[in-house]
């Protein structure tokens, strides 16, 4: 009887699932490799100025507010992709994943929600503007308006 108990116990150990950390698949680079940092409005302005001075074409501003919000005022040179648009993910998918994107919306909610999609799509470097465009304006930084 002891041999039978030992055999059943040994079989149970073989078929029990391994701990989660050992069975978890390796991180997929397209979903978890994005480097994401947060900056203040002043920090964002400094990054924009430095990229402009170096003529860095791999640094761009991504504004995820609506087109009406964008027309009322935006950071010069920003690209507008409306977070609320049905084809939002498709439009993001058409962007260069190797570019560093300074991401913002009005106050930070939509842009933070966009981070998951950007990571899923394999974007490598994202800088999030804390407080969004509202913080940019409160800091008295330059705003461009649609003509």
C-alpha positions in Angstrom: 0.0 0.0 0.0 2.9 2.4 0.7 4.2 1.9 -2.8 0.7 2.7 -4.3 0.5 5.9 -2.2 4.1 6.9 -3.3 3.2 6.2 -7.0 0.0 8.3 -6.8 1.9 11.1 -5.0 4.7 11.1 -7.6 2.2 11.2 -10.5 0.3 14.1 -8.9 3.5 16.1 -8.7 4.2 15.4 -12.4 0.8 16.7 -13.6 0.4 19.7 -11.3 0.9 23.0 -13.1 4.2 24.7 -12.5 4.3 28.0 -10.6 3.1 31.0 -12.8 6.5 32.6 -13.0 8.0 29.5 -14.6 5.2 29.0 -17.1 4.7 32.6 -18.1 5.7 33.1 -21.8 8.7 35.3 -22.4 7.9 39.0 -22.9 7.0 39.8 -26.5 9.1 42.8 -27.7 6.2 44.3 -29.5 4.1 44.7 -26.4 6.5 45.3 -23.5 9.6 47.0 -25.0 8.3 50.5 -25.2 10.4 52.9 -23.1 8.0 55.4 -21.5 8.9 58.5 -19.5 6.9 61.4 -18.1 7.8 65.0 -18.5 6.5 68.3 -17.3 5.5 71.0 -19.8 8.9 72.7 -19.3 10.6 69.3 -19.9 8.6 68.7 -23.0 9.5 72.2 -24.3 13.2 71.4 -23.7 13.0 68.1 -25.6 11.2 69.8 -28.5 13.9 72.6 -28.6 16.7 70.1 -28.4 15.3 68.0 -31.2 14.8 71.1 -33.3 18.4 72.3 -32.7 19.7 68.9 -33.7 17.3 68.6 -36.6 16.2 65.3 -35.1 13.6 63.9 -37.5 13.1 61.0 -35.1 11.3 63.1 -32.5 7.7 64.2 -33.0 4.7 65.4 -31.0 1.6 63.3 -31.1 -1.6 65.1 -30.0 -4.5 62.7 -29.4 -7.2 65.3 -28.9 -10.1 65.8 -31.3 -9.6 67.8 -34.5 -11.7 70.7 -33.1 -9.5 70.8 -29.9 -6.4 70.7 -32.1 -7.7 73.5 -34.3 -8.2 75.7 -31.3 -4.6 75.4 -30.4 -1.7 72.9 -30.4 2.0 72.5 -30.0 3.8 73.6 -33.2 4.5 70.8 -35.6 2.3 68.3 -33.7 0.5 65.5 -35.5 -3.1 65.0 -34.6 -4.6 61.5 -34.3 -8.1 61.7 -32.7 -8.3 59.2 -29.8 -12.1 59.1 -30.3 -11.9 58.1 -34.0 -13.0 54.6 -35.0 -9.7 54.2 -36.9 -7.5 55.5 -34.1 -5.5 52.3 -33.8 -5.1 52.0 -37.5 -3.8 55.5 -37.8 -1.3 54.9 -35.0 -0.2 51.8 -36.8 0.8 53.9 -39.8 3.3 55.9 -37.7 7.0 55.3 -37.4 7.6 53.0 -34.4 11.3 54.0 -34.2 10.5 57.7 -33.6 10.4 59.1 -30.1 6.8 60.4 -29.7 5.9 63.2 -27.2 2.4 62.1 -26.4 -0.4 64.3 -25.0 -4.1 65.1 -25.0 -5.9 67.9 -23.1 -5.1 66.8 -19.5 -3.6 63.3 -19.6 -6.5 60.9 -19.6 -6.7 60.0 -23.3 -3.0 60.0 -23.8 -2.5 57.6 -20.9 -5.2 55.4 -22.3 -3.3 55.5 -25.7 -0.1 54.1 -24.1 -1.4 50.6 -24.1 -2.2 50.7 -27.8 1.2 52.3 -28.6 3.0 49.6 -26.7 0.9 46.9 -28.3 1.8 48.3 -31.7 5.5 48.1 -30.9 6.4 51.8 -30.4 9.9 51.9 -28.8 10.0 55.3 -27.2 7.2 57.4 -25.8 7.4 60.6 -23.7 4.2 61.4 -21.9 3.4 65.1 -21.3 2.1 65.2 -17.7 -1.0 67.4 -17.5 -1.3 67.4 -21.3 -2.0 70.5 -23.4 -3.6 72.2 -20.4 -0.3 72.1 -18.5 1.5 73.3 -21.6 -0.8 76.4 -21.8 -0.6 77.0 -18.0 3.2 77.2 -18.4 2.7 80.0 -20.9 4.4 77.9 -23.7 3.8 78.8 -27.4 0.6 77.6 -29.0 -0.1 77.4 -32.7 -3.6 77.8 -34.1 -5.1 76.4 -37.3 -5.4 79.0 -40.0 
